[in-house]
Amino acid sequence: MVNKNTFHHLIFVKYLILCLGLFSQVACAGEITLEKGTGYTVPENVVWEIDKAPIANCKVCTADLYIKGDASQVEIDGVVVTGEFNLSISNDKHAKILLYPNTEVWLGDTRHTLKIRSLSP
C-alpha cells in the first residue's frame, strides 16, 4: 500500500511533467523552418525574425533570400527595406533581420533551410 506522502509526491511529479510538456510545446510553437523550393508569406499580425541560417554547399552562389512582392517589408538591423530584392547573409552571426506581415520570401541557393522565430508585432 502506498502511504499518503508518496501518493502526493507522485501526483506532484505527474503535474510537473504535464506542465513541462505544455511549456515546451508553447515555447517551440514560435519556431519555424523554411525550406528551399517553397515560397512563404509572413502571416498577418506576425513578424518573423531570422534565427539561424545554415550555409549550404553551392558551386555558384547567388543569393540567400529572394524577397518578392510589392507589399514586402524587411528590417535589417533597424533599416526597413520595401519591395522586391535579393538578400545575402554574410554568416550565421548576422544582423537582426525581421520579416513583416505579407512579406513573400524564397530561399536562394546558399540556404537550404532557414530557422525563423515567430514574434507578435
N, C-alpha and C positions, 0 to 999 in steps of 0.2 A: 504494500500500500504506500502511496506517495504522501509524504507529510505536507502540511499546509504551506510551509516556506518554499519547498521545492516546486509545488504547484504554481505559486505566484511567480517564482523565478522563471518557469517555463513559459507562462503567459507573457511576461515582460520580454523575454528573448524573442518569442514569436512576433510580438508587436514591434520590436526594434527591427527585426528582419523585414517585416512588411513596410515599415516607414523608410528604411534604407532603399528598398527596391523601388518604391514610389518616387523617392527623391532622385535616384539615378535615372529613371525614365524621364522625369521632368527636366533634369539638367541636360540630358542628351537630346531632348526634343528640339533644341535650338541649333543642333549641328547638322549640316547638310553636306553631302559630297556631290559635286558636279563632275560629270564625265564628258570626255571629248566625243564629238559626234552628235550631240544633242544640244539644241538651243534652250535656254532657260530665261524666264522672265520673272523679275522680282515681284512678288505679290503686293497688292495694296496693303497699306498700314504696316509694312515690314521693311527693315533696312538690313541688307546683307553686308557683313564685314568679312573680307578675305582673311582667313586664319592661317592656313598652310597651303603652299603652292609648290609641291614637289616637282622637280625638273625631270622631264622625260628625255630619252635619247632621241636625237633627230640629226639627220645629215645636213640639211639646210634649214636652220631655224628662222622662222619669220616673226610671229607674234605669240604672246602668251594668251591674250584675250582679244576677242573681237567684240566691241560694243556696237550694237546695231539699234536702229530706230531713232526717230527724231525726239521721242519723249525720254530718252535715256539720260540719266544723270549719275555721274560718278564723282566722288570726293576723294582726292588723293592728297593726303597729308594737309588737309584744310583748304585745298583749292578745288572748286567744283567745275567739272568739265561736262558739257552737254552735247548731245547729238551722237553721230557715228564716228568712231575712231578705233585704232588698234592700240593695245597697251602691252608693253613688255615690263616684266618684273625682274629686277636685277638679281635678286637672290631670295632665299626663304625668309630672311630678316628684312622684309620690305617695309616701306612706309605704310601708315594706316590707310587702307583703301575701303571705302564704303560704296555700295551699290544701292541706289534709291529705288522706290517703287516704280514699276513699269519699265525698268531698265532691262534690255534684252542682251544677254551675254552668251557667247560661244567660246569654247576653249580652242586655242591655237595648237600648233604642232609641238610646242615646247612644254605644254602642260597637259597630261592625260587625265589628271584629276585635280580638283581644287576643293579644299576644305573651307566651308563657309559657316559663319556663326550668324544665326538669325536674331536680329535685335528689334525691339519696338522703337518706332521713330520718336 
